[in-house]
Amino acid sequence: MSDDKNTQLIKTFKNMIQDFGMPRTPADIADPDFRSAAAAHIDEFDEARSECESDLTLR
């Protein structure tokens, strides 16, 4: 996947995390579409989750 697509996917996951809450793992996600996307793109999901945690820490 290209860097642009990775960046876009990370932004999408960050928005979904903000909408659905901060899951620890994809298994903790109630929404089936979000859960399957996170499981399919675990590296990007982990990066988005890490960025969201950093954003919360900086506030």
C-alpha positions in Angstrom: 0.0 0.0 0.0 1.3 3.5 -0.8 2.2 6.0 1.9 -0.7 8.2 0.8 -3.2 5.3 1.2 -1.6 4.4 4.6 -1.9 8.0 5.8 -5.5 8.1 4.6 -6.3 4.8 6.3 -4.7 6.0 9.6 -6.8 9.2 9.5 -10.0 7.2 8.8 -9.2 4.9 11.8 -8.5 8.0 14.0 -11.9 9.4 13.1 -13.6 6.0 13.8 -11.8 5.7 17.2 -13.0 9.2 18.1 -16.6 8.2 17.0 -16.6 4.7 18.6 -14.2 5.0 21.5 -10.7 3.7 22.2 -10.6 0.0 21.7 -7.5 -2.0 22.9 -7.8 -4.5 20.1 -10.0 -5.0 17.0 -11.8 -7.7 19.0 -13.0 -4.9 21.4 -14.8 -3.1 18.6 -18.6 -3.5 18.5 -19.1 -2.2 15.0 -18.6 -5.1 12.6 -17.3 -3.0 9.7 -14.9 -1.1 11.8 -13.7 -4.4 13.5 -13.1 -6.1 10.2 -11.2 -3.1 8.7 -9.1 -2.8 11.8 -8.3 -6.5 11.8 -7.4 -6.4 8.1 -5.1 -3.4 8.5 -3.7 -4.0 12.0 -0.5 -1.9 11.6 -2.5 1.2 10.5 -5.0 0.6 13.3 -2.3 0.4 15.9 -0.7 3.6 14.5 -4.0 5.4 14.6 -4.6 4.2 18.2 -1.2 5.3 19.2 -1.7 8.7 17.7 -5.1 9.1 19.5 -3.4 8.1 22.8 -0.7 10.7 22.2 -3.3 13.3 21.4 -5.1 12.6 24.7 -1.8 12.7 26.6 -1.0 16.2 25.2 -4.3 17.7 26.3 
